[in-house]
Amino acid sequence: MINIKTLIKSLLPGIFLFGFNVGTGSVTAMAKAGADYGMSLLWTIFISCAITYFLIHLFGKFTLVTGLTALQSFKRHIHPAVSILFIIALTAQICGSVIGVMGILADICYEWSQNFIDGGISPLYFAMFFITFVYVIFLIGKTDVFEKVLAVLVAVMAICFLINFFILMPPATEILKGMIPKIPEASADKNAFLVIASMVGTSVFSGLFILRTILVKEAGWTMADLKTQNRDALFSAFLMFIMSTSIMAAAAGSLYAQGITLVNVTQMIYLLEPLAGAAAVTIFTIGLIAAGVSSQFPNVALLPWLLDDFHERKTNLKRTSYRIIALVISLLGLIVPIFNAKPIAVMVGSQAFGALVLPATVACIAYIGNKSGLMGEHKFSTTTNVILSMIFVFALFMSYMSYAGILSTLQAL
């Protein structure tokens, strides 16, 4: 009989990755897709999660075989500059994410608080509360604490979004039709290519795969744990698919059914109320808060993890320099509430880095995974290389669509 406690512990790295990847950016992208196109882009979620599973599994297996993390292998077997480039690009991405996520989170809480307090509570206070909460957990300095807190937040998020799914669920036939790949026709106010690019960008994140190798090494897994690592990767991707589908379906069953276009996720709070009632709005808001906070934990800790990984030393989040770095990154979350800024330009910049990093990530793992001296009998098979080639082409196409969107966004500013 499987020990439930042992099973849950073995799945914590997968839950950690899921909490890292599914934040307010993912909620916004999936809600936008559901509101604008119903369930017709469900196939995009499926393909994105399938790619995510394949790469999580591949990067994890690489570490099991070699005992090296992604950054360590890039540094040793390609060039140190490659690892440094990844650290810079991923740091820029998460800084943009911290600013955008905390800005959206604070605005959502402010809007929600107006239902209970006349005039609402200032977004600045909400931002300060969430920043303090995340930073205190960081000061504890233990990965297992991060994992347990994330597990609780993920559970809250999952329950909330699933309840919304059943309240607002569109017809089953529409859900099934959404698995058939097709691109909706373009219109003056809708751009399917941009929506698809944003959905893929939030699901297939390079930092996820690089961090995966660090978690696998810290867990002390070896090739004897291959089945555990495969199950963990599948569990993480499965959670991503279920949650993303639930968010899309909620928007499709409410906003799309009423012909309402979603401009931003804050707007969704008020749009849901006349369609699904105050209860659904509250549940959605709580889920969104859990999603935002759960993604902030790894965001704050990512640079310290990457630096320790690059220097090939044991992760120690209690270093004074790391606490300063984490504090600076955390305080970026105050930019939007203090200056009443719109985080569009920052998010555009972080998306640009993301578009650059994914093809490079796929190319690097393909290169080191085919080195016989490094991988031995576990050198990538022809099938694996064919799949990687297809993902690389797909990543380049997504990069093109992302840059087209970035260009149009900058022109509109």
Secondary structure, DSSP 8 states (H G I E B T S, - for coil): ---HHHHHHHHHHHHHHHHHH-SHHHHHHHHHHHHHHTTTTHHHHHHHHHHHHHHHHHHHHHHHHHS--HHHHHHHHT-HHHHHHHHHHHHHHHHHHHHHHHHHHHHHHHHHHTTTSTT---HHHHHHHHHHHHHHHHHH--HHHHHHHHHHHHHHHHHHHHHHHHHH---HHHHHHTTS------BTTB-HHHHHHHHHHHHS-HHHHHHHHHHHHHTT--GGGHHHHHHHHHHHHHHHHHHHHHHHHHHHHHTGGGT-----HHHHHHHHHHHH-HHHHHHHHHHHHHHHHHHHHHHHHHHHHHHHHHTT----TT-HHHHHHHHHHHHGGGHHHHHT--THHHHHHHHHHHHHHHHHHHHHHHHHHT-HHHHGGGS--HHHHHHHHHHHHHHHHHHHHHHHHHHHHHHH-
